[in-house]
Amino acid sequence: MSFRLTEERILSEMAAVAKEHPDKIYRAPAEMLPWAGAATCFYVHESPDGQEAGCYIGTVLHRLGVPLEVLKEQETYSAGEVLNSLRIPGLTYETYTLIRTVQALQDEGENWGEAYRIAAGKLAG
């Protein structure tokens, strides 16, 4: 599978999501946890009304055009594994690290604004 994702678009969307939802703290839906095993984050959330993007990286990728059905197939895989499966050309190690770090911080309970700020600061510093 391949999508028209670029590093520039991903970085721009990551910043936009952090700016639009700085105080959001990710919580996995309770009804999804029993089947998740070790997963604490879901790229897609199920509800009686349908599906929607869930975690930070799921939100970013969906806003960039990755269908929810594709993200759903990636449940239980790390953000790094999802990036590898999407075969994004030209993705630098720094951006790959930023994505993985933001996702890890989110999974540890940081709000999206802080997760992005901390991860971006680590790369800059």
Secondary structure, 3 states (H helix, E strand, C coil): CCCCCCHHHHHHHHHHHHHHCCCCCCCCCHHHHHHCCCCCCCCEEEECCEEEECCHHHHHHHHCCCCHHHHHCCCCCCHHHHHHHHCCCCCCHHHHHHHHHHHHHHHCCCCHHHHHHHHHHHHHC
